[in-house]
Amino acid sequence: MSRISKEPEVRKQEIVAAAMSVFYEKGYDKTKMSDIADKIGVAQGLCYRYFPSKEALFDNAIEQYALILAAPLQEVISDISLTLQQKLERLPGFMDIEKKDDPHYQVFHDDNSKKIHDQLSLKICEIMKPYVSDAFKLAHKKGETHFTDYDTVASFAIYGQLGILLDTTLSGTERVERIRTFLNYLL
């Protein structure tokens, strides 16, 4: 068997993809680094070369998926040609962004993955907060708002949504509508 060399970033992404597949198949708690290595046919040590632990690998997967989900939101929030109201109206809901056949989606939305899903939600909030803060600052300069503590309002607007977003008794559409209604009222 000959050794196959790959560019470091390619190999790293291959490990993350394999990990997401195995996390979905076995569950995060039951997955070992050796399972991930076996999935792609490499030595377990190679996985540890890129990620010091299963937790670090999983944190990287959360970060990557959060960046993917945040990108369409960032695009709308960062559009300086739109008013704050227009941004709010044009923001996509997560049902519009996530693909059910994506291994990330399957891992983060499995019936037994509430804790993992909550970690993802917090990471998206962390990513989005500076963009929302900048949007509020711009809106203030345009005379659309009167508050000046952009970071506090951004934190409230972003993290305050989690109670509704994580409420599984509501449909996805109902969650998005409630959030939009509240943010319209707030702003």
Sequence and secondary structure as in RCSB ss.txt:
>XXXX:A:sequence
MSRISKEPEVRKQEIVAAAMSVFYEKGYDKTKMSDIADKIGVAQGLCYRYFPSKEALFDNAIEQYALILAAPLQE
VISDISLTLQQKLERLPGFMDIEKKDDPHYQVFHDDNSKKIHDQLSLKICEIMKPYVSDAFKLAHKKGETHFTDY
DTVASFAIYGQLGILLDTTLSGTERVERIRTFLNYLL
>XXXX:A:secstr
       HHHHHHHHHHHHHHHHHHH TTT  HHHHHHHHT  HHHHHHH SSHHHHHHHHHHHHHHHHHHHHHH
HHT TTS HHHHHHH   HHHH  TTSHHHHHHTSTT HHHHHHHHHHHHHHHHHHHHHHHHHHHHTTS     H
HHHHHHHHHTTHHHHT TTS HHHHHHHHHHHHHHH 
